[in-house]
Amino acid sequence: MMLSRRLGLACAVAVALIGAIVTTGAATPVSAADPLGGGGEYHPLTPQRIFDSRPVPASLNDVAPLGAKPMSPATPSFNLRILGLGGVPASPDQVLGVVVNITVIDPAASGYLTAYGKGAAAGTSSIINFLAGQTVSNLAIVRPGLDGELSVGLNASSGTAQVVVDVFGWFSTSTVAAGGEGARLIPTSPGRILDTRGAVNRTPAGTPLAPRESIRLPIRGVDAVNPTVIDVVPDSSSVVGVVLNLTGISRGQTFLSVLPEDLPPGTDPSTSNVNLAANSVKANLVIVPVGADGRIRIFNYGGSTDVIADVVGYLQVSGDPASRAGRVVPLATPYRTFDTRDPQWGGVTLGPGQAEDWSFAAFANSVAIGGVWVGNQLGVIGNLTNASLARQYPTVPVSSYLTAWPLGAPRPGSSNLNSVEGSAVPNLAVLTYGNPNTVSIYNAAGYAHYLFDASAVILAN
């Protein structure tokens, strides 16, 4: 494997805990003695659908223009309320950010979706890239704007698309939030805890999920393979949620839903995490509460599907109130930290079987919270997008995957996203920093242009 290095990302637009602060220079680290109160702690929710523009079986909290939403180069296409729905508090004084899964259904043309706080700058970062006729979803961390709403843009040449939004949890502000203590995000190096193609937590080994089959996956105290990590998630009742990169390998069209508890007999879930066309491979980040038995449930709706789950972090309560470790602070709007297509970052693809290192030091040192610089971070959360994939040999079709991991650690046997020729593929990713503030990224095959849009930072002590 060849190794190339690109060090020194451009300084990012900084953010405030409540309200944006723009900066461009190097930062002075903040003392851990300057606490955030309850700020940046996560409150997991039982997954719930809060918006659905489709008229059948019935629209949910739809807004004008009703039904399928218009697509055009101009944004936004529409505004939707996100506060006060699905268990998220209604008061903007309590909510720093919300975790949602957004799905675009049956778009008439190819394009991309943006979502940002109403009244904030739209920026150029996308959450979902889609082709005409596709059903595509992606997890996002968003900051509600004016009136507790998001502005959603469907950027395409013309036509319409349906949009669905499922909520999974929210981050509290510096004010102690209603509902008590929240959880801290503890990132881990990616570790595989489920692979139905083999014997990783699947009995019998090598059997895909059948239509409408649900499996119970242990989380508290679970061990990981590739790499082997004993108790990659602690066996403790203080673990209230898990962050997974969930990959489906489908034989037929279907969707996967991840839930904390069993469904009532004979019912299907009302939310989805991964939408899969027939004979496709698709990954999506999942943040879900852990059930009372220390497990989660993965439900397959349609065609026979193999499922892979790689744990990238867990959510734990009872953190030190004086510590910043594990607190998550969403940015006011997503920020593009790098794009290999841009000459500023080299303008060259990452070749087959190659890896390169990205330093996030300048970005980390440009983030401000409450007007105070914060450079001490565990990692960053954002959209990793394979923008294009070119063949190594002109007559041989190519598919590939990208893997990100902390600099200095062994490359894990997992991936963040899978890609094919002819379409851009994004997936929300938790990038844990190696020393110093650096992440390695590997491309399996072909020549990949890729980018990263940061949407939140994970603080260190």
C-alpha positions in Angstrom: 0.0 0.0 0.0 1.4 3.4 -1.0 1.1 6.2 1.4 0.9 9.9 0.4 0.4 12.8 2.8 -1.6 15.9 2.6 -1.2 18.0 5.8 -2.7 21.2 6.8 -6.4 21.7 6.1 -7.6 25.3 5.6 -8.9 26.9 8.7 -12.7 26.4 9.1 -15.5 28.7 9.9 -15.7 28.5 13.7 -18.9 28.0 15.6 -20.4 29.1 18.9 -22.3 27.0 21.3 -25.2 29.3 20.9 -24.9 31.5 17.8 -22.1 31.5 15.2 -18.7 33.2 15.6 -16.6 33.5 12.4 -12.8 33.1 12.7 -10.0 32.2 10.4 -6.8 32.1 12.5 -5.0 29.8 14.8 -6.6 29.1 18.2 -5.7 29.3 21.8 -6.7 26.1 23.7 -9.5 26.4 26.2 -8.9 25.3 29.8 -11.1 22.4 31.0 -12.0 24.5 34.0 -14.4 26.4 31.7 -17.2 23.9 31.7 -20.2 23.8 29.3 -22.7 22.8 32.0 -25.1 20.4 30.2 -24.0 21.6 26.8 -23.1 19.0 24.1 -24.7 16.0 25.9 -26.8 13.7 23.9 -30.4 12.6 24.7 -31.3 9.5 22.7 -34.9 9.0 21.6 -36.9 6.0 20.4 -36.7 6.5 16.6 -39.8 8.4 15.3 -40.9 9.8 12.0 -41.6 13.5 12.2 -42.0 14.5 8.6 -43.3 12.7 5.4 -44.4 14.6 2.3 -46.0 11.5 0.7 -49.8 11.6 0.6 -50.1 7.8 0.8 -50.9 6.5 3.4 -51.0 10.0 4.8 -48.6 12.9 4.9 -47.1 13.8 8.3 -46.5 17.5 9.3 -46.3 18.4 5.7 -45.7 22.0 4.7 -46.3 24.2 1.6 -45.9 23.4 -1.1 -47.8 20.2 -0.1 -46.8 16.8 -1.4 -43.8 16.2 -3.6 -41.3 19.1 -3.2 -40.0 21.1 -6.1 -36.4 20.8 -7.2 -34.4 23.6 -8.7 -30.9 25.1 -8.5 -32.4 27.8 -6.1 -32.6 27.0 -2.4 -34.3 26.4 -0.1 -37.1 24.3 -1.5 -39.1 24.4 1.8 -38.9 24.9 5.6 -39.9 22.2 8.1 -40.2 22.4 11.9 -37.9 20.2 13.9 -38.3 21.4 17.5 -41.1 20.1 19.6 -41.5 16.9 17.5 -40.7 13.3 18.2 -39.5 14.0 21.8 -37.2 16.9 20.9 -37.9 19.9 23.3 -39.8 22.8 21.8 -37.6 25.4 23.3 -34.5 26.6 21.3 -32.8 27.5 24.6 -32.5 23.7 25.3 -31.6 22.2 21.9 -28.2 22.6 20.4 -28.6 20.1 17.6 -30.8 17.3 16.4 -29.9 13.9 14.9 -32.2 13.0 12.0 -32.2 10.5 9.1 -33.4 12.2 5.9 -34.6 10.2 3.0 -35.2 11.4 -0.6 -37.7 9.3 -2.5 -38.3 9.1 -6.3 -36.6 12.3 -7.4 -37.4 13.2 -11.0 -33.8 14.2 -11.7 -30.3 13.7 -10.3 -29.1 16.2 -7.6 -28.4 16.7 -4.0 -30.1 17.8 -0.7 -29.0 20.4 1.7 -30.4 21.1 5.2 -29.4 23.9 7.6 -31.0 26.1 10.2 -33.6 28.5 8.8 -31.9 31.9 8.5 -28.4 30.5 8.3 -26.2 30.6 5.2 -26.9 27.8 2.8 -23.2 27.0 2.1 -22.2 24.4 -0.5 -22.2 21.2 1.6 -24.7 18.4 0.7 -26.2 15.8 3.0 -27.6 13.5 0.3 -26.6 12.9 -3.3 -29.2 11.2 -5.5 -29.8 9.9 -9.0 -33.2 10.1 -10.7 -35.6 7.5 -9.4 -33.5 6.5 -6.4 -34.5 6.3 -2.8 -31.5 7.5 -0.7 -31.1 8.3 3.0 -28.3 9.7 5.2 -28.0 10.5 8.9 -27.3 14.2 9.7 -26.6 16.4 12.7 -28.5 19.7 12.2 -29.0 22.9 14.1 -32.5 24.3 14.1 -32.7 27.9 13.0 -35.4 30.6 13.2 -38.8 29.3 14.4 -37.2 26.0 15.3 -37.0 25.1 11.6 -34.7 23.7 9.0 -34.4 25.0 5.5 -34.2 22.1 3.0 -32.9 22.5 -0.5 -33.5 20.0 -3.3 -30.8 21.0 -5.8 -31.6 19.6 -9.3 -32.4 20.8 -12.8 -36.2 20.4 -12.4 -39.0 18.1 -11.2 -40.0 17.0 -7.7 -39.1 14.5 -5.0 -40.6 13.2 -1.8 -38.8 13.8 1.5 -39.0 11.8 4.8 -37.4 12.8 8.1 -36.9 10.5 11.2 -35.6 11.8 14.5 -33.2 9.8 16.7 -32.0 12.2 19.4 -30.8 15.7 20.3 -27.9 17.5 21.9 -28.5 19.9 24.8 -27.3 23.5 25.1 -25.3 24.9 27.9 -28.5 25.3 29.9 -29.3 22.2 31.9 -31.9 20.6 29.6 -35.3 19.2 30.6 -35.1 15.4 31.0 -32.0 15.3 33.2 -28.5 14.2 32.4 -27.4 13.5 28.8 -24.8 11.2 27.4 -21.2 11.7 26.2 -20.0 10.3 22.9 -17.0 8.0 23.4 -15.4 7.4 19.9 -13.8 4.0 19.2 -11.6 2.8 16.4 -14.0 1.0 14.0 -14.7 -2.5 15.2 -16.9 -5.1 13.5 -19.6 -6.6 15.8 -21.9 -8.1 13.1 -21.4 -9.8 9.8 -24.1 -12.1 8.6 -21.9 -13.4 5.8 -19.8 -15.2 8.5 -19.9 -16.1 12.1 -19.8 -12.6 13.7 -22.8 -12.6 16.0 -24.9 -14.5 13.5 -26.5 -18.0 14.0 -26.5 -19.9 11.8 -23.4 -18.4 10.3 -23.5 -17.2 6.7 -27.3 -16.6 6.5 -28.7 -13.3 5.4 -31.7 -11.7 7.1 -34.9 -12.9 5.6 -37.8 -10.6 4.7 -39.3 -9.2 7.9 -36.7 -10.8 10.1 -35.3 -9.0 13.1 -32.1 -9.9 14.9 -31.0 -8.9 18.4 -27.5 -7.6 18.5 -25.6 -7.3 21.8 -24.1 -3.9 22.5 -23.1 -3.7 26.2 -19.9 -5.8 26.6 -19.8 -6.7 22.9 -16.4 -7.8 21.4 -15.2 -6.5 18.1 -13.3 -8.3 15.3 -11.1 -6.7 12.7 -9.5 -5.5 14.9 -10.1 -7.7 17.9 -11.2 -5.6 20.9 -12.6 -7.2 24.0 -15.5 -5.1 25.3 -15.3 -2.5 22.6 -18.4 -1.2 24.3 -18.3 -1.4 28.1 -20.6 -3.9 29.9 -22.2 -1.1 31.9 -25.7 0.2 32.4 -24.3 3.7 31.9 -24.1 2.9 28.1 -27.4 4.2 26.8 -26.7 4.3 23.0 -24.4 3.2 20.3 -23.0 4.7 17.1 -22.7 2.1 14.2 -21.8 2.2 10.6 -24.5 -0.2 9.2 -24.0 -1.7 5.8 -26.6 -3.6 3.9 -25.9 -6.0 1.0 -29.2 -6.7 -0.6 -30.6 -9.3 -3.0 -33.9 -7.5 -3.4 -35.3 -4.0 -2.6 -35.6 -3.4 1.1 -34.9 -1.1 4.0 -33.2 -1.7 7.4 -34.4 -0.3 10.6 -32.5 -0.2 13.9 -34.5 -0.1 17.1 -33.8 -0.4 20.9 -36.7 -2.8 21.7 -38.7 -5.5 20.0 -41.6 -4.5 17.7 -45.1 -5.6 18.7 -46.0 -8.9 16.9 -47.1 -8.4 13.3 -46.0 -4.8 13.0 -43.4 -3.1 10.9 -41.2 -0.2 12.0 -42.2 3.4 11.2 -38.7 4.6 10.6 -35.8 3.4 8.4 -32.0 3.7 8.5 -30.7 2.2 5.3 -32.6 2.1 2.0 -31.4 -0.5 -0.5 -32.2 -1.1 -4.1 -32.0 -4.7 -5.4 -28.5 -6.1 -5.7 -26.9 -3.0 -4.0 -24.4 -2.2 -1.2 -25.2 0.8 1.0 -23.9 2.0 4.3 -25.4 4.5 6.7 -24.3 5.8 10.1 -26.8 4.9 12.9 -27.1 6.5 16.4 -29.6 4.4 18.4 -30.5 3.9 22.1 -29.6 0.6 23.7 -32.5 -1.5 24.9 -33.1 -2.5 28.5 -31.5 -5.9 27.8 -28.3 -4.2 26.5 -29.1 -5.0 22.9 -30.5 -3.4 19.8 -32.7 -4.8 17.0 -32.0 -4.7 13.3 -35.1 -5.3 11.1 -35.0 -6.2 7.4 -38.2 -5.3 5.6 -38.0 -6.8 2.1 -35.5 -8.9 0.1 -32.9 -11.2 1.6 -30.1 -9.0 2.9 -26.7 -9.4 4.5 -25.9 -6.9 7.2 -22.6 -5.6 8.6 -22.3 -3.4 11.7 -19.1 -1.6 12.7 -19.2 0.2 16.0 -17.5 3.6 15.9 -18.6 4.9 19.3 -21.0 4.6 22.2 -23.0 7.0 24.4 -22.4 7.0 28.1 -24.0 8.9 31.0 -22.5 9.8 34.4 -19.7 11.9 32.8 -17.7 14.4 34.9 -19.7 17.6 34.9 -16.5 19.6 34.9 -15.1 17.8 31.9 -15.6 18.5 28.2 -14.7 15.0 27.2 -17.3 13.5 24.9 -19.4 16.6 24.5 -20.6 17.1 20.9 -21.0 20.6 19.5 -22.7 20.9 16.1 -21.5 23.6 13.7 -23.9 26.4 12.7 -23.8 25.1 9.1 -21.7 22.3 7.6 -18.2 23.3 6.6 -16.1 21.8 3.8 -12.7 20.9 5.3 -11.3 19.5 2.1 -12.1 18.4 -1.5 -9.5 16.4 -3.5 -11.0 17.9 -6.7 -9.9 21.3 -5.7 -6.3 22.5 -6.5 -6.1 23.9 -3.0 -5.9 20.3 -1.8 -3.8 18.9 -4.6 -6.5 18.2 -7.2 -5.5 14.6 -7.5 -7.3 11.3 -7.0 -6.5 8.6 -4.4 -5.4 5.5 -6.3 -6.2 1.8 -5.8 -5.0 0.3 -2.6 -3.6 3.7 -1.4 -4.0 5.7 1.8 -3.3 9.2 2.7 -3.3 11.3 5.9 -5.2 14.4 6.6 -4.3 16.8 9.4 -7.3 18.5 10.9 -5.2 20.7 13.2 -6.0 24.0 11.5 -9.7 23.1 11.5 -9.7 22.1 15.1 -7.9 25.3 16.1 -10.5 27.4 14.3 -13.5 26.3 16.3 -14.9 28.6 19.0 -17.6 27.8 21.6 -19.3 30.6 23.4 -16.7 33.0 22.0 -13.8 31.0 23.3 -11.4 29.1 21.1 -11.4 25.3 21.5 -8.6 23.3 20.0 -8.6 20.3 22.2 -10.8 17.8 20.4 -11.2 14.0 20.1 -12.5 14.0 16.6 -15.0 15.4 14.1 -18.4 14.3 12.7 -19.3 15.0 9.1 -20.2 13.7 5.6 -17.5 11.7 3.9 -18.4 11.7 0.2 -16.8 9.7 -2.6 -17.4 12.4 -5.2 -16.3 10.3 -8.2 -14.8 6.9 -9.0 -12.8 6.2 -12.2 -11.7 2.9 -13.6 -8.1 1.6 -13.3 -8.5 -0.2 -16.5 -10.7 1.3 -19.3 -12.7 -1.9 -20.0 -13.1 -3.2 -16.4 -15.9 -1.7 -14.3 -14.9 -0.7 -10.8 -16.5 -0.5 -7.4 -14.7 0.5 -4.2 -14.9 1.6 -0.6 -13.3 4.2 1.6 -12.1 3.6 5.2 -11.1 6.3 7.7 -9.3 5.6 11.0 -7.0 7.4 13.4 -3.4 8.0 12.3 -1.0 5.5 13.9 -3.6 2.8 14.5 -3.8 -0.3 12.2 -6.2 0.0 9.3 -9.5 -1.7 10.4 -11.2 -4.4 8.3 -14.2 -2.1 7.8 -15.4 0.6 5.5 -17.2 4.0 5.9 -18.9 3.9 2.5 -19.2 1.8 -0.7 -19.1 3.4 -4.1 -19.6 2.7 -7.8 -19.0 4.5 -11.0 -21.4 7.2 -12.0 -22.7 8.6 -8.7 -21.5 10.5 -5.7 -22.0 8.6 -2.4 -22.0 10.4 1.0 -22.2 8.9 4.5 -22.0 10.5 7.9 -18.7 9.5 9.6 -17.2 9.8 13.0 -13.5 10.5 12.4 -11.4 10.0 15.6 -8.1 11.8 15.5 -4.8 10.2 15.8 -1.8 12.2 17.1 -1.7 15.0 16.1 -5.3 15.7 14.9 -4.8 13.5 11.9 -6.9 10.9 10.1 -5.9 8.3 7.5 -8.2 7.5 4.6 -7.9 4.4 2.3 -9.3 3.7 -1.1 -9.7 0.1 -2.1 -10.0 0.3 -5.9 -10.1 2.7 -8.8 -9.2 6.4 -8.6 -11.4 8.3 -6.1 -12.0 11.9 -5.6 -13.5 12.5 -2.2 -14.4 15.3 0.3 -15.4 15.9 3.9 -18.0 18.3 5.2 -17.7 18.7 9.0 -21.0 19.1 10.9 -19.9 18.7 14.5 -16.8 18.4 16.8 -16.3 16.0 19.7 -14.5 17.7 22.6 -11.7 16.4 24.7 -11.0 17.2 28.3 
